[in-house]
Amino acid sequence: MKKILYTLLTILFFSACTENVNDAMQEKQQPHIYPDYLGVTIPVNIAPLNFNMADAKALCVDAVVADRHGNSLHSQGEEAVDFDIDDWHELLGKNRGDSLNVTVSAKYADGWHTYRPFSIYVSADSIDYGICYRLIEPGYEVWSKMGIYERDLSSFDERTLIDNTQFEGCVNCHSFNRGNPADMSLHIRGKHGATLLRQNNGPMAAYNTKTDQTLGFCVYPYWHPSGKYIAYSTNTTNQLFHSAGHNRVEVFDSASDLQVYDVEKNELILSPLLKQDSIYETYPVFSADGRSLYFCGARALPEGSHKLDSIHYNLYRIDFDPATGKFGDKIETVVDAETQHKSISFPRPSYDGRFLCYTLSDYGQFSIWHHEADLYLLDLKTGESKPMTGANSKDTESFHNWSTNSRWMVLSSRRDDGLYTRPYFCHIDANGVVSKAFMLPQKNPKRFYLERFLSFNVPDFIIKPTDFDGGNASRLINDDYRKDFGVRK
Amino acid sequence: MKKIHILFTLLFGVAAILFFGLAYPHHLHYQEQYQLFLFDSNYVWDIVKHPGGVADLLGRFCTQFFLYAWVGAFIIGVLLSLVQLLMLRLADWGRLYGLSFVPSFLLWIFLLDENALLSSVWTVLFMELAAWFIMMKPGGWKRYVRIVIAIPLLYCIAWPAHIYRNPSVSPELFSAVVILGIALPLLVYVARKWLQPSNIVSMLGSFIVVAAIMGLMIKQNCNFKAEKIMAYDFMATHQLWNRVLDTVNEEKPNNQIGVTVQNLALAMHGMLVEHGSEYNQNGINGLLPDVQSDATSPMPTAEAFYQLGMINVAQRTVFEAQEAILDFQKSGRCYKRLAETNLINGNYEVARKYLVALQKTLFYSDWANETLPLLGDEKAIAKHPEYGRLRKMAYKEDFYFSDHVTPDMLESLLRANPKNRLAYEYLTAYYLLTGDVQSANNTYRYYQSTSEK
């Protein structure tokens, strides 16, 4: 019996994909790998770019990553190449600002094929510690298991901050001040609705953000660089569904306003300019210097109208004085998308004040459900916008944000299958040149993304682990106590 | 004589099998459709890493066989019998032999609840095994060692964390099973000198008394109304339209799901317009009722949407129903339908995700393997008897819809393909049920004039 067992184990061991790439047919084309990492620019501290052959027929895949100095890294696997994480970081560290050459071979039924090598450029600009995102099925109105997670970008480690097994409801709108989790906010919807706020690494507290002078609960938060304010919108949100075609759902506002929350005074600061009935105002963000508030605004539809394709959001700006918390007295149009019959969502200024990235779609503000949605880069010096061609795809690009050094962007894209949102990263240099976007690395990417039936919702950078106590947060959520937001008189 | 108790256990097991196979088969189908057991290491690890994960995994593994009710009934019968046999080993029951059946009977009653999960039975089995392991000889310090081993092990493999589908409910009946599972052997141990000697008469007597009391409790706790509703849902899932009509002809349904399925079966046979009035109706709510945010009631309506060619509406309804499963599990039935709707809509990569997952199942893998080659093959889809037909019947123009199905939606469907007999049946029935005879006549004339071309 033991002999049979040993024989079986031996056969199993040697049948695994560990063999020399001999007599390989030399292919003129570059390999078709998943994810597409050909010619991408990566940060020096990114996790290994493991990959699979894109087709399902490969029996084995082999890769050699080499630099100009004779250093190399080899991996071979049945499904994916899986580089040793320490060796990978060592190799990248030695090649900061330089490129690596990747030679891929794949074994098929007719033997080994070796493809024309491709390059990966290792940027001298590092990327932040990680990203934080919500994982949720891309559904309609009902939700199953969901939660907020953080992922270390230099490894494959993912950690749950909180999920809805800990309370009854939905969690969303995680937000940090320039990626620093010392200032953090999080929304809970449903029976235990609340906004959890943590300022300057202090204790987390649960708030009721709904007041009698605002439309509803505060959403879409954006921290002021000082940490003293948070810009919010309040939205009356509706959904309608598409009867045919690839589009599934339209999420739209039938009313929305803006307000800024003074964290220290626990007061919402309102302005008549930002709560006009004739305008839908949403997605407020502070400029890098904290002296402007950018936001999206569209002319409101007549009551009861469902001409959703006529809702076009422009990009606007209003002055904001951080010393007094007062708004300016006029609204300035920054990008007029309406005249192009387009619509802007998710404005995100770079933290160096140089650019502003936004999503442009045909109409509306909930661009994740718009296959045509693309990212655009606004040069804040010249006022010119251009499509971020390297980062865009034929399918949806939507939410995005900048790394703290303003050289990397994390963006949500549905390019993989048209439905499930995945995080991609691209490099943007000082002149606004955008590199080809690459997908968040995984140990076995094909298996991981095929088997995960969840979208990465609102991926945003964090500069360090969030140190979020999910147990304490769920106690706060399940407790009835909520501190009410006040309103500045 | 010594082994006479085997006969009683056998009797109990056979009774359980017959009960679940004959009287409660659709509860078993119901259980199966709210989970998706995958032969996949990640899936297994995600379950077993939690306290009580092994019992949960075994429960899920067994539940996949509930697709075939008699196999499910057999599994339940065997497991409940094992619970009794292990209970028997925990004490010398003597004249109170019949009490060794109490936990099994209570678990039987617990399983009458459609939200009770089979992991509950495995949990009790593991608890009994742990108790038996602790109580075995020799005693003394070795017993303490066994306690130290058994308790954390029991926590890991059989903590009752997932024994009920609704996580916010702590079922009291299951707590009673656990308490009695501990208390009864202790009681018997304390009273051991009064319980001996026992004989066949006392064993039989105590068995009959327990079986009679528990039998009454089973009868009281049976939910045959739910069983009938689940039967309609089962017939809709498997498109057993003739069986639906046989069933409604025997007994008219008096619940919304039953009426919805009845009308779908009538429409599938082209009888809804002409014969709909001969059956129980629930106004327009019996045709395409508003979708609720639960996992069960939308499914028959979703089947009607799908058969009508309202593919996006069906897709949304099924997706939402799956999301509403209380313990966050996925559903083989829903995955299958979502693969189909995405395939019909040409969203092949999304369909592939569902199909690849279904390839890892025991009972859906053949279907997934047959369907995967269709992805992207437009000619094969066009020729497919179901998907090709539904593509033709589907909406051609995009418009927005909300939670209510309106006659405009059915009208638009019929105009997109005037040969869509089902759309004609539903639209005309809608007008008839709302008393709009003029519109019903117009629809009839439109259908007659266009479908003949």
Interface residues (C-beta under 8 A of the other chain):
Chain A: E137 G139 Y140 E141 V142 W143 S144 K145 T165 E168 L240 F241 H242 S243 A244 G245 H246 N247 R248 V249 E250 H306 L308 D416 D417 G418 L419 Y420 L450 E451 F453
Chain B: D40 N42 P167 S168 S293 M310 I311 N312 V313 Q315 R316 F319 E320 Q322 E323 A324 I325 F328 K330 N345 G346 N347 E349 V350 R352 K353 V356 A357 A394 Y395 K396 E397 D398 F399 Y400 F401 S402 M409 S412
